[in-house]
Amino acid sequence: MRAEPFALYDVLLQTEPSPVIRLNRAVAVAMQDGPAALIDAINKEGELADYQWVHSTKADLYRRLGRIPKALEVYGKALEMSQLEPEKRFLQRRIQELKE
C-alpha cells in the first residue's frame, strides 16, 4: 500500500506545527493534485506573507499554469524581498524570460 506523499508532513505537523512545514506539506499536495492546489494552500497561509520563498513558489506555479502576467507580478514581489545576489539574478532571469 502506497502512502500519500504528504502523510509524513501530517505527522510532523502534530509534533512541530509551523507555517513553513505547512507550506512544505502544501508543496507535496500540489505534486499530487497540481499547481492550483498549492496556490490555494499558500494563499491561506497569511503567516508567510513576508516569506520570500512563498512568493517565488507562487510565481513559478503561475508560470507553470500559463498565467504569465500574474507570474510576473509575483516574481517582482519575490525580487523586492530577496536579499541574496544569486537569488536576485535568478529571479531577474525568470522575469526576463517571461517578458520575451
DARA-V683474 format. One record per residue. RES is the residue in one small letter. PHI is phi in radians with two decimals (none if undefined). Layout:
<<RES;PHI> <RES;PHI>>
This chain:
<<m;none> <r;-1.67> <a;-1.39> <e;-1.08> <p;-1.13> <f;-1.89> <a;-1.09> <l;-1.18> <y;-1.15> <d;-1.06> <v;-1.13> <l;-1.07> <l;-1.11> <q;-1.20> <t;-1.70> <e;-2.51> <p;-1.19> <s;-2.75> <p;-1.07> <v;-1.20> <i;-1.14> <r;-1.10> <l;-1.10> <n;-1.08> <r;-1.12> <a;-1.09> <v;-1.09> <a;-1.08> <v;-1.08> <a;-1.13> <m;-1.09> <q;-1.53> <d;-1.82> <g;1.85> <p;-1.04> <a;-1.08> <a;-1.11> <l;-1.22> <i;-1.03> <d;-1.06> <a;-1.15> <i;-1.12> <n;-1.09> <k;-1.44> <e;-1.57> <g;-1.05> <e;-1.12> <l;-1.79> <a;-1.06> <d;-1.77> <y;-1.66> <q;-0.97> <w;-1.17> <v;-1.08> <h;-1.22> <s;-1.08> <t;-1.13> <k;-1.07> <a;-1.08> <d;-1.11> <l;-1.16> <y;-1.05> <r;-1.05> <r;-1.13> <l;-1.45> <g;1.41> <r;-1.62> <i;-1.06> <p;-1.00> <k;-1.19> <a;-1.06> <l;-1.07> <e;-1.05> <v;-1.34> <y;-1.05> <g;-1.07> <k;-1.14> <a;-1.09> <l;-1.10> <e;-1.05> <m;-1.49> <s;-1.18> <q;-2.06> <l;-1.76> <e;-1.03> <p;-1.05> <e;-1.11> <k;-1.05> <r;-1.10> <f;-1.06> <l;-1.13> <q;-1.09> <r;-1.11> <r;-1.05> <i;-1.06> <q;-1.09> <e;-1.04> <l;-1.25> <k;-1.36> <e;-1.39>>
